[in-house]
Amino acid sequence: MSENLYDRPVAGPFAALCGGGTNDGSMEDCISLAELTGGGYALGDTKPEGSGRELRMSREEITSFAEAWLAQERQA
């Protein structure tokens, strides 16, 4: 399996994770998330302007990001 996350195929469907923002059903306040074959995650933007763009992160990278973001939010 390639170490490059962008070489790995998506293992299943993307799930939309929504919250905040508009909450009007327009998907303007969502990110999409799918697991990658061999590990890792693909994150996408559900806005029309972000269609087809992905950010890929390992489990460690996405966990580190989430922990840092939550710590920052708690301090605000």
C-alpha positions as YAML, in Angstrom:
chain: A
units: angstrom
residues:
- id: 1
  name: MET
  ca: [0.00, 0.00, 0.00]
- id: 2
  name: SER
  ca: [1.34, 3.40, -0.95]
- id: 3
  name: GLU
  ca: [2.46, 5.74, 1.84]
- id: 4
  name: ASN
  ca: [1.06, 8.64, -0.23]
- id: 5
  name: LEU
  ca: [-2.52, 9.12, 0.94]
- id: 6
  name: TYR
  ca: [-3.44, 10.67, -2.42]
- id: 7
  name: ASP
  ca: [-2.60, 7.36, -4.13]
- id: 8
  name: ARG
  ca: [-5.06, 5.41, -1.96]
- id: 9
  name: PRO
  ca: [-8.61, 4.77, -3.13]
- id: 10
  name: VAL
  ca: [-11.59, 5.82, -1.03]
- id: 11
  name: ALA
  ca: [-12.88, 2.73, 0.81]
- id: 12
  name: GLY
  ca: [-16.55, 3.66, 0.95]
- id: 13
  name: PRO
  ca: [-19.08, 6.43, 0.59]
- id: 14
  name: PHE
  ca: [-18.51, 9.93, 1.89]
- id: 15
  name: ALA
  ca: [-20.62, 10.93, 4.91]
- id: 16
  name: ALA
  ca: [-21.71, 14.55, 5.33]
- id: 17
  name: LEU
  ca: [-21.01, 15.97, 8.78]
- id: 18
  name: CYS
  ca: [-23.05, 19.13, 9.24]
- id: 19
  name: GLY
  ca: [-23.44, 21.76, 11.92]
- id: 20
  name: GLY
  ca: [-23.23, 25.45, 12.56]
- id: 21
  name: GLY
  ca: [-23.51, 27.82, 9.64]
- id: 22
  name: THR
  ca: [-26.78, 27.90, 7.76]
- id: 23
  name: ASN
  ca: [-28.46, 24.65, 8.90]
- id: 24
  name: ASP
  ca: [-30.97, 25.18, 6.10]
- id: 25
  name: GLY
  ca: [-30.42, 21.88, 4.33]
- id: 26
  name: SER
  ca: [-28.28, 23.47, 1.63]
- id: 27
  name: MET
  ca: [-25.14, 21.54, 2.67]
- id: 28
  name: GLU
  ca: [-23.32, 24.89, 2.93]
- id: 29
  name: ASP
  ca: [-22.21, 24.08, 6.48]
- id: 30
  name: CYS
  ca: [-20.95, 20.53, 5.99]
- id: 31
  name: ILE
  ca: [-17.75, 18.65, 5.41]
- id: 32
  name: SER
  ca: [-17.66, 15.21, 3.87]
- id: 33
  name: LEU
  ca: [-15.52, 12.43, 5.27]
- id: 34
  name: ALA
  ca: [-14.57, 8.97, 3.96]
- id: 35
  name: GLU
  ca: [-12.04, 6.34, 4.98]
- id: 36
  name: LEU
  ca: [-9.18, 5.44, 2.67]
- id: 37
  name: THR
  ca: [-8.13, 1.91, 1.79]
- id: 38
  name: GLY
  ca: [-5.09, 1.12, 3.90]
- id: 39
  name: GLY
  ca: [-5.83, 3.85, 6.46]
- id: 40
  name: GLY
  ca: [-6.41, 7.55, 6.51]
- id: 41
  name: TYR
  ca: [-9.27, 9.85, 5.65]
- id: 42
  name: ALA
  ca: [-10.41, 12.02, 2.77]
- id: 43
  name: LEU
  ca: [-12.16, 15.26, 3.74]
- id: 44
  name: GLY
  ca: [-14.19, 17.27, 1.28]
- id: 45
  name: ASP
  ca: [-16.15, 20.49, 1.09]
- id: 46
  name: THR
  ca: [-19.86, 20.07, 0.35]
- id: 47
  name: LYS
  ca: [-20.21, 23.57, -1.09]
- id: 48
  name: PRO
  ca: [-20.52, 23.68, -4.90]
- id: 49
  name: GLU
  ca: [-17.30, 25.70, -5.11]
- id: 50
  name: GLY
  ca: [-15.41, 22.96, -3.27]
- id: 51
  name: SER
  ca: [-16.71, 20.09, -5.35]
- id: 52
  name: GLY
  ca: [-14.06, 17.53, -6.21]
- id: 53
  name: ARG
  ca: [-11.44, 18.94, -3.85]
- id: 54
  name: GLU
  ca: [-10.09, 16.76, -1.07]
- id: 55
  name: LEU
  ca: [-7.72, 17.00, 1.84]
- id: 56
  name: ARG
  ca: [-6.29, 13.67, 2.91]
- id: 57
  name: MET
  ca: [-4.99, 13.01, 6.40]
- id: 58
  name: SER
  ca: [-3.65, 10.05, 8.32]
- id: 59
  name: ARG
  ca: [-5.39, 8.97, 11.51]
- id: 60
  name: GLU
  ca: [-2.63, 10.65, 13.50]
- id: 61
  name: GLU
  ca: [-2.87, 13.89, 11.54]
- id: 62
  name: ILE
  ca: [-6.66, 14.21, 11.83]
- id: 63
  name: THR
  ca: [-6.54, 13.31, 15.54]
- id: 64
  name: SER
  ca: [-3.83, 15.90, 16.21]
- id: 65
  name: PHE
  ca: [-5.79, 18.53, 14.28]
- id: 66
  name: ALA
  ca: [-9.04, 17.78, 16.15]
- id: 67
  name: GLU
  ca: [-7.34, 17.84, 19.57]
- id: 68
  name: ALA
  ca: [-5.60, 21.16, 18.84]
- id: 69
  name: TRP
  ca: [-8.79, 22.71, 17.45]
- id: 70
  name: LEU
  ca: [-10.84, 21.61, 20.48]
- id: 71
  name: ALA
  ca: [-8.19, 22.92, 22.89]
- id: 72
  name: GLN
  ca: [-8.26, 26.28, 21.10]
- id: 73
  name: GLU
  ca: [-12.06, 26.39, 21.25]
- id: 74
  name: ARG
  ca: [-12.02, 25.69, 25.00]
- id: 75
  name: GLN
  ca: [-9.69, 28.66, 25.54]
- id: 76
  name: ALA
  ca: [-11.88, 31.07, 23.58]
...
